[in-house]
Amino acid sequence: MDDKRKRLLDLIKESALSIGEITLSSGKKSSYYIDCRRITLDPEGAYLVAKILLDIFKEEGIDAVGGLTLGADPILGALAAVSFIEGEPISTFIVRKKSKKHGTKKEIEGSLKPGSRVAVVDDVATTGNSLMHVIDVVEKRDCEVRKVVVIVDREEGAKETIAERGYALESIFSRRELGV
């Protein structure tokens, strides 16, 4: 494990992992919770996540990276900034849970051009439904999904859900690596 991943794992264990019963957004009950926004909204954590993702995307020819609001928002902001600083800017976009009912009725904020090669990201994956929503929106815009990556895979079905559509879910860490 390289230094960036080791430090990020330490941060997650120290700041984002809680033990105790909680209801997840999927409706499932869990004996632990991973609040990755505590990491992605932290300066060091945001930087580490962005650097690790840029390493993952390096050889993939990615034009744009997007994800579902709210979990992906800080990831995408950090990724856009760090990619620019490193001289290889990547466009980012945010997918709304539902299209706006007013104004331009946008489903996507940011720039996503038809034909783009895309990576889809999120903070934590449980069932994979949030990731699938983003994939559906991206595919409707004639874009090619090349990568699907999360910070933590809870290993509760997301990988299988994504695989059913022909994609591989990658994670920086799995539930087991967090020791839960």
C-alpha positions as CSV (number, residue, x, y, z in Angstrom):
1,M,0.0,0.0,0.0
2,D,1.5,3.3,-1.0
3,D,1.8,6.3,1.4
4,K,-1.3,8.1,0.1
5,R,-3.5,5.1,0.5
6,K,-2.1,4.3,4.0
7,R,-2.6,7.9,5.2
8,L,-6.2,8.0,3.7
9,L,-7.0,4.7,5.4
10,D,-5.8,6.1,8.7
11,L,-7.9,9.2,8.3
12,I,-11.0,7.1,7.5
13,K,-10.5,4.9,10.6
14,E,-9.8,7.9,12.8
15,S,-12.5,10.3,11.6
16,A,-15.2,8.6,9.4
17,L,-15.9,5.3,10.9
18,S,-18.6,5.0,13.6
19,I,-19.7,1.8,15.3
20,G,-23.3,1.5,16.3
21,E,-26.7,0.8,14.7
22,I,-27.7,3.1,11.9
23,T,-30.2,3.1,9.0
24,L,-28.5,3.6,5.6
25,S,-29.9,5.5,2.7
26,S,-30.8,2.2,1.1
27,G,-33.0,1.5,4.1
28,K,-30.8,-1.3,5.4
29,K,-29.7,-1.4,9.0
30,S,-26.0,-1.5,9.8
31,S,-23.8,-1.9,12.8
32,Y,-21.4,0.7,11.5
33,Y,-21.4,3.9,9.5
34,I,-18.8,5.4,7.2
35,D,-19.1,9.1,6.8
36,C,-16.7,9.9,4.0
37,R,-17.8,13.5,3.9
38,R,-15.7,13.9,7.0
39,I,-12.8,13.0,4.8
40,T,-13.7,14.6,1.5
41,L,-14.5,17.9,3.2
42,D,-11.2,17.9,5.1
43,P,-8.2,19.5,3.3
44,E,-5.9,16.6,3.6
45,G,-8.5,14.0,3.0
46,A,-9.8,15.8,-0.1
47,Y,-6.3,16.1,-1.5
48,L,-5.5,12.4,-0.9
49,V,-8.8,11.2,-2.5
50,A,-8.2,13.4,-5.5
51,K,-4.6,12.3,-5.9
52,I,-5.5,8.6,-5.6
53,L,-8.3,9.0,-8.2
54,L,-6.1,10.8,-10.6
55,D,-3.6,7.9,-10.3
56,I,-6.5,5.5,-11.1
57,F,-7.7,7.5,-14.1
58,K,-4.2,8.3,-15.5
59,E,-4.1,5.8,-18.3
60,E,-7.9,5.7,-19.0
61,G,-8.3,8.7,-21.3
62,I,-11.0,10.1,-19.0
63,D,-12.6,13.4,-20.3
64,A,-15.0,14.0,-17.4
65,V,-15.7,12.7,-13.9
66,G,-19.1,12.9,-12.2
67,G,-21.3,11.5,-9.5
68,L,-24.5,11.9,-7.6
69,T,-25.0,14.9,-5.4
70,L,-24.2,15.0,-2.3
71,G,-21.7,12.3,-1.8
72,A,-19.7,13.0,-4.9
73,D,-19.7,16.9,-4.7
74,P,-16.6,17.4,-2.5
75,I,-14.8,14.6,-4.4
76,L,-15.4,16.4,-7.7
77,G,-14.4,19.8,-6.4
78,A,-11.1,18.5,-5.1
79,L,-10.5,16.4,-8.3
80,A,-11.1,19.4,-10.5
81,A,-8.7,21.6,-8.5
82,V,-5.9,19.1,-8.1
83,S,-6.1,18.1,-11.8
84,F,-5.8,21.7,-12.8
85,I,-2.8,22.3,-10.4
86,E,-1.1,19.3,-11.9
87,G,-1.5,20.6,-15.4
88,E,-3.9,17.9,-16.6
89,P,-7.4,19.3,-15.9
90,I,-10.4,17.0,-15.9
91,S,-13.9,18.4,-16.2
92,T,-16.3,17.4,-13.5
93,F,-20.1,17.2,-13.3
94,I,-22.8,16.6,-10.7
95,V,-25.9,14.6,-11.3
96,R,-29.1,15.6,-9.4
97,K,-31.2,13.0,-7.8
98,K,-34.2,14.5,-9.7
99,S,-34.2,17.1,-12.5
100,K,-34.9,20.7,-11.5
101,K,-38.6,21.6,-11.8
102,H,-37.8,25.2,-12.7
103,G,-35.4,27.2,-14.9
104,T,-33.5,25.1,-17.3
105,K,-34.7,21.9,-15.6
106,K,-31.1,20.5,-15.5
107,E,-30.3,17.0,-14.5
108,I,-26.6,17.7,-14.6
109,E,-24.6,20.6,-13.3
110,G,-21.2,21.1,-14.9
111,S,-20.0,20.2,-18.3
112,L,-20.7,16.8,-19.9
113,K,-20.3,16.7,-23.6
114,P,-21.8,13.9,-25.8
115,G,-19.2,11.3,-26.6
116,S,-17.1,12.0,-23.4
117,R,-15.2,9.2,-21.8
118,V,-16.4,9.3,-18.2
119,A,-15.6,8.0,-14.8
120,V,-18.3,7.8,-12.2
121,V,-17.4,8.3,-8.5
122,D,-19.1,8.2,-5.1
123,D,-17.9,8.2,-1.5
124,V,-19.5,4.9,-0.3
125,A,-21.2,2.1,-2.2
126,T,-23.8,-0.1,-0.5
127,T,-26.4,-1.4,-3.1
128,G,-25.0,0.5,-6.1
129,N,-28.3,2.3,-6.9
130,S,-26.8,5.8,-6.7
131,L,-24.0,4.8,-9.1
132,M,-26.5,3.2,-11.4
133,H,-28.5,6.4,-11.5
134,V,-25.4,8.3,-12.6
135,I,-24.5,5.7,-15.2
136,D,-28.1,5.9,-16.7
137,V,-27.8,9.7,-17.0
138,V,-24.4,9.5,-18.5
139,E,-25.4,6.8,-21.0
140,K,-28.4,8.8,-22.1
141,R,-26.0,11.5,-23.2
142,D,-24.1,9.1,-25.4
143,C,-21.1,9.1,-23.2
144,E,-18.8,6.1,-22.5
145,V,-18.4,5.0,-18.9
146,R,-14.9,3.8,-18.5
147,K,-14.5,3.6,-14.7
148,V,-16.8,3.4,-11.7
149,V,-14.9,4.1,-8.5
150,V,-15.8,4.6,-4.8
151,I,-13.8,5.5,-1.8
152,V,-15.3,2.6,0.2
153,D,-17.2,-0.4,-1.0
154,R,-19.4,-1.8,1.9
155,E,-19.4,-5.1,0.1
156,E,-23.2,-5.3,0.3
157,G,-24.1,-5.9,-3.4
158,A,-22.9,-2.8,-5.3
159,K,-20.2,-4.6,-7.1
160,E,-22.7,-7.2,-8.4
161,T,-25.3,-4.5,-9.3
162,I,-22.7,-2.7,-11.4
163,A,-21.4,-5.9,-12.9
164,E,-24.9,-6.8,-14.2
165,R,-24.7,-3.7,-16.4
166,G,-21.2,-4.7,-17.7
167,Y,-19.1,-2.4,-15.5
168,A,-16.5,-3.2,-12.8
169,L,-16.8,-1.4,-9.5
170,E,-13.4,-0.4,-8.2
171,S,-12.9,0.9,-4.6
172,I,-10.0,2.6,-2.9
173,F,-10.9,0.5,0.1
174,S,-13.3,-2.3,1.0
175,R,-15.2,-2.8,4.3
176,R,-12.7,-5.5,5.3
177,E,-9.8,-3.1,4.9
178,L,-11.5,-0.8,7.4
179,G,-11.7,-3.8,9.9
180,V,-15.5,-3.9,10.1
